[in-house]
Amino acid sequence: MEKQFDLITVGRACIDLNAIEYNRPMEETMTFAKYVGGSPANIAIGTSKLGMKVGFIGKVSNDQHGHFIKNYMSNVGINTDHTIFDQDGHTSGMVFTEIKSPQECSILMYRENVADLFLRPEEIQEDYIKKTRKILISGTALSGSPSREAVFKIVQYARKYNIEILFELDYRYPTWKSDEETSVYYSLMAEMSDIVIGTRDEFDKLENKKGDNKDTVAYLFQHRPKLIIIKHGVKGSFAYTKDGKVIQGKAYKSNVLKTFGAGDSYASALLYALNSGKSIDEALKFGAAAAAIVVSKHSSSDAMPNVADIEALINEQDK
Ligand SMILES: O=C(O)C[C@@H](O)[C@H](O)C(=O)CO
């Protein structure tokens, strides 16, 4: 059946303030450039720029920041009919980034009373969910109520309409109360998802122990997942399929400016490739190439590449 959307992403859309002056600590940084941020917003932007039909479900502040976020996302082609303005005075999350060196980057998150965690289950519209082929849940949306109940309501609708559920672990430490809490909600969600994507460290949060890929996939394949992607930074990534295949993807070389934004660009291009019917091997290449491009640029969202950029990098480095 023809659907209006290829993908709807769910979770936070925030503000990133990225240091304009590089190679120094944040204490000495005086100027920052403003971008839309937040992993699921970045993935909506990345996949939309790659030509997918994308919607975004989330709640943003009803102020200049929330208006900037919603306008930017609409302007890159994302359907924001269900990007709701908060009516209770909650704020947009803010992320300041520090670029001390290409290897030493960090993000400083301000997430007190953030609007995205106040998305309520009664605000979720069944009619909107059934219009998509795939839905992507961000792990951070599970870190507080009522957002986590809203997510589980979305998952119930997704199951009802046989929509593919993608879970991006997207661990952000300031939003969780304890590792036990993270592990409970991560494992519940992962067990109900079709595809789970995260770094090795994020899967350790899911299992609440230092694990290894073999045990992780043995556990999750007892449940719904059919594809599990585990990223190992510059060492590349591994895709595991329920029928026993293991596909290793390499990382591409890049003139790295900063490290953040890698995961969101990786997920965007990987999902685009899978959605276009490419093989898992090709999808891992697309993800890695998009990440190599975004880490060489200043932002995580605005810098998302198009298909020609990704193919050019793969052709150049694979020849
Ligand atoms: O995910 C966030 O909330 C912050 C991002 O927007 C930031 O650019 C980043 O860390 C991307 O990985």
The ligand as a Tripos MOL2 file, in Angstrom:
@<TRIPOS>MOLECULE
LIG
   12    11     1     0     0
SMALL
NO_CHARGES

@<TRIPOS>ATOM
      1 O1         21.5710   14.7490   20.2250 O.co2     1 LIG1
      2 C1         21.6090   15.8660   20.7390 C.2       1 LIG1
      3 O2         20.7740   16.2710   21.5490 O.co2     1 LIG1
      4 C2         22.7120   16.7990   20.3630 C.3       1 LIG1
      5 C3         22.9850   16.7180   18.9130 C.3       1 LIG1
      6 O3         22.2010   17.5190   18.1630 O.3       1 LIG1
      7 C4         24.4230   16.9840   18.7070 C.3       1 LIG1
      8 O4         24.6610   17.6060   17.5310 O.3       1 LIG1
      9 C5         25.0410   15.6830   18.7570 C.2       1 LIG1
     10 O5         25.5740   15.3120   19.7410 O.2       1 LIG1
     11 C6         24.9130   14.8190   17.5890 C.3       1 LIG1
     12 O6         25.4490   13.5710   17.8390 O.3       1 LIG1
@<TRIPOS>BOND
     1     1     2 2
     2     2     3 1
     3     2     4 1
     4     4     5 1
     5     5     6 1
     6     5     7 1
     7     7     8 1
     8     7     9 1
     9     9    10 2
    10     9    11 1
    11    11    12 1
@<TRIPOS>SUBSTRUCTURE
     1 LIG1         1 GROUP 0 **** ****
